[in-house]
Amino acid sequence: MSSGTPSAASPLAGLRVVDLTRNLPGPFATRILADLGATVIKVEPPEGDPARGLPPLYAALNPGKDVRTIDFKQQADKDRLRVWIQDADVLVEGFRPGVMAAMGLDIDSLKALNPKLVVCSITGYGQEGPWAQKAGHDMNFMAMSGALDQMRGPDGSVTLSNIQWGDLAGGSSMACVALLAALWQVQRTGRGCHIDISMTHGLWAHQVMPLATGAMLKPLLERLPGAREDMLNGALPCYSLYTTADGRSLAVGALELKFWRLCCEAWGRPDWMERHWQRGLLPNSPDSNALRDEVAKLIAAQPLSHWADVFDKVDACVTPVLTLAEAQAHGLFAGAGRAPWVISA
């Protein structure tokens, strides 16, 4: 992402955002808005955002934001906040349901203060329902949505991702999408609205593939697929992670037949070329599992550097699994880098 400084291609230039959120989901959402040119006023309590305890994280989430401090228990400070809200286009908050109302900032009051205001509330389970008041963190949202169950190692054990998919995909990204849609509505109607973001439900919405492929494979397995049994979690020999001679991993993503054939040619195994799901090789069948074992044996015979060199010259959707440090130093990200988006005039 960019440094947070608006450039000539800043589509949200002039948009004013008041950000009451802390930690990760809300600040990352408003970081995206800032990177797109919005002016973000980050409002913190006297003790500061808890993310300040991790200075590199705080710096990554809040570049270019106008950080201001108020005491939410003091009426004079809340009056200052109301002035900022009155001039804003967007308000983002991440308190538990009912906290904003307890501070005198309920939706009706905010509408009266600023009829065009778009209010976005980011919570774990939404504003209403039996789970609305429950505490939670990313791992809990992942667990309750079923997403965490999809992240299993070869031995079937659940793996905890070091990327906070609930906070970022279920929360930040969903909030940004909904905010931009709401701002388009305001432009057409002149009326603001309230956006209720549930991170858990956002994660559920992202499970398009496992819901579809799971339903497809259930009749064959007589149950929903588990670890290494679904189309994209390792059942297919052409789409799986393989361990190399030095204990590293190679990502083979030759999902389409044309890429699989290139892989087989690079491996010196033309006899494998037609052994592919698009040629009727059913996932989880004995033949498919046997081929996966054969591929694993071949890849295990060489270190990752060997395969990285081979497939650097073969465009077959096969890549080394890089460490974070390796990715950071890679030509894709080294130097100034680029944002996830490039917007040109």
N, C-alpha and C positions, 0 to 999 in steps of 0.2 A: 504494500500500500504506500501511498505517497507520504510526504512529510507532514501533511495537514495544512500546508500553505496553498491557498487557492491559486490555480493557474488560469491561463487564458481560456482553457476548456473546463470551466467550473459551472456545470449546469444548475447547481443549487445556490449560486452566488445570490446574496440578498435574503436567503431563507434564514430566519432566526429561530434557534432551538434553545429551550431551557431544559437542562438535563439534571434531574434530581437523583439519578441512579448511582450505584456504587458497585464495586467489585468488577465483574466481567461482562455479563450480557448487555446491560444498558450502555455502559461506556463504549463497548465495541460497536454497538449500533450507531451511537452518536459520533464515534470516530469515523465510521463510513460516511455519514452525512457531512462531517467536516472535510473529509478528503474530497468530497464532491462539491465543495465550495461553501457549505453552510457556515454560518456563524453560530458557534455553540457556547452558551453560558453554562458552565459546570458549577452547580451549587453544592457545596459540601458543608457538613456540620462542623462545629469548632474542633472536634477531634480528627476531622479529615476523612477521606475515603479510606476504608480498610486496605484497599489495594496499595496504599502508600507504604505499607509494610514490606512490599515487594517492589522496590524502586524501578527495576527494569520493566516490570509489568505495567506499573502506573505510567511510566514514560511512553510505553508503546500504545497505551489506550487513549492518552489525553493530549497529544501534540496539537498545538494551535488553538486549544480551547481557552476561553476566558474564565478562569477559575475564581469563584467568589465564595465567601464564607458567610453563613447565617446561622443563628441559633433558632431552630424550629420551635423552641419553647417560648420565645420572646415575641410578643405581638408586634413590636416595632420592626423586627427582622422579617416577620411574615408579611408585613405591609410592604416592605422593600421588595420581597419576592413577588407580590401581586403586581407591582409596577412593572417588573421584568416580564411577567406573564402577559400583561396587557399588551405589550409590544411584540409578543412572540407569535410565530406561526405554529410551533410545535412544542409540546411539553411531554417529556418522557420520564416516567417514574417506575420504580421497582419495589415499592413497599408492599407489605401484605394487604389484602383487601380490607378496607375500612380505615386504614391509617391516614390516607389523604383526607377522608371525611372528618376524622377526629381533629385534624389540623385546620378545619374550616375550608378545605380545598376540594370539596366534593364536586362531582361533575356538573351539577346544576349551577353551583357557585362559579365554577370556571367558565361555563357557557355565558353566564350573565356578565362576567368580567371581560370576556373576549369571545364573541359569538363565532368567529372564524377559527378558533383554536382547535387544533387536532391534538388530543390527549392520547398517549400510548402508555398502557400499563403492562409491564412484563412481570409475570409471576410463574411459579412452578406448575400450577394446576388450574389457573384461570380464576376469575373473580367470583364465580358461583360454583356450587356443588359441594359434595361431602369432603372433598380434599382441599378446598380453597384455602383453609387456614393452616394447612400442614406445612411444616418447615421442610426444606429439601435442598440438595445440591445437585450438580450435574449428574453424578452417578445415580442418584435416586430417580431423576427424570428418565435417565437411560434405562434403569431397571424397570420402572413402572410402564414404560411405553413398549417394552419388548425389544427395544433396539439393542440393549446390552446382551441379551440372549443370542443375538446374531453374531456376536464377536467371540468366537470360540477357537481355541487352538486345536491342533490335530488330535490331542488326547481328549477333547471334548470339554475341557475346562473353560470357564468364562474368563475373558481377558479384559482388563481395565485399560481403556485407551487413554493416552496422555494428551489427546485433543478433546476439548470439552464440547462434544457434539450437541448436547442438550442446550447449553448456554449459547453457543454460537450459531448452530444451524436451526435448532428449534426456537431459540430466542432472538438473537441479534438479527439474523438474516430475515426471519419471518416478520420482525418488527419493521425493518427497512422496507420490505415489499409492501406491507400494509400501509405504512406511512406515506409512501409515494402515491399509492392509489388514493388514499384519503385526501392528499393535497390536490390531486387532480379533481376530485369531487368538489373540494372547496373552491377551486378556480371556476368551476361551472355553476355552482349553486350558491356560493357565499356562506355556506353553513359548515361549521366544524363538526367533529364527531369524537367518539371515544373508541379506541382500539383496545381490545382485551386479548393479549397474547399469552397463551399457555405454552410453556416450553415443552411439556410432556406431550401435548397434543400436536405441537409442531414436529416433534420427533416421529410421532405416529404417521404423520402425513408424508414423511420422507421414506417410509418403508414400502415404497411402490414395488420394488423388485421382489423382496422376500415374500410379500403377500401374494404376488402373481405367480412366481415360480413355485412357491410352497404349495399353492392350490393345484398347480399342474402336476407336481411330483407326488402329492399325497396318495393318489390311487395306486401308484407304482410301489410305494414304500409301505402303504397301509398305515401311514402316520405322517405328520409333518416332518420335513427334513431336519436333520441335526447338523453337527459339525462335519464339514467336508462332504455333505450330502446334497447341498443345494447347488443350483446352476453356477452361481458366482462366488461360492465360498469354498470351492475346492473339489467338487465332484467331477468336474470336467478336466481331463488331462491337459487340454489346451488352454485352460484358464485356472492357474493355480500358482502357489508359491512353492519353490523347490530349494532345498538346502544344498549348498555347494561344498566342495572339499574342505574349504577353510571355515566352515560353519556359518557362512553368510547366506543370504537368500536372493534368489532370482525370481522376478515377477514375470511369468509367462502369461501374456494376455491375448493369445492368438485365437480369439473367439470366433472369428470368421474363417472359413475354409481357406481363403486365399493367403491369410497370414500363417495359418497352420502349415500349409505346404511350404512356405518360405522357411519356417522353423525346421521342418523335417529335412529340407535340403541343406540348411546350415549345420544340422547335426549329423549329416551323412546317413540319414535313415529314410530314404525315399519309400521304403515299405510301410511307413507309418502314414503316408500322405492321405490315404482315404479312410483312415481310422479316426473319424471325427463325428461329432454329434450331428452336423449337417449332412452326414452320410449315413445316418441311422444308428450311430453308436450311442446307445441309451446311457445317460448318467446313472451311476450306481450299479450298472450291470457288471458281471464278472469280467467281461472283455474290457470294459472301460476302466475298471479298477486295476486290471493287470497292466494296461497301457500306462496308466498313471505311475505305477511302480517302476515300469521300464524307463520312463522319462526321468523319474527321480534318481534311478541308478546311474543313468548317463550323466546327468547334471552333477551328481555327487562326485564324479571322477575328476573334476577340474575346479580350480578356485574361481571365485567371483570375477577376478580381474580377467581371466581367460574368456568367460562368457560375455562380460561387458565389452571386451574388444571384438568378439565375434559379431555381436548384435549391434555394435555401433555402425557396422557396415551393412547390416541386414534390417530392412524396415519391416519388422514383423510383430511389433507391439510387445517386445521383450526388453526389460530394463533391469538394471541392478536395483536392489532395495538399499537406498542410501541412508546413512545415518543423518541426523539433523545437521551435524557439522559438515558432512560431505555435501549435503544439499545446499547449505549456505555458501559453500565455496564453489559450487558448480557454476558453469557459465550461464545457466538459466537465471541464477539469482545473484551472482557475484557483482561487485561494483554498485552502481547506483540502483540497479534493478528496475522494476516497473510495477505499476499497480495491477490489481487483478483485472482492471478495465482500462481501455484506452478509448477516449471519446474525442473524436476529431470533428472539426467544423465541416 
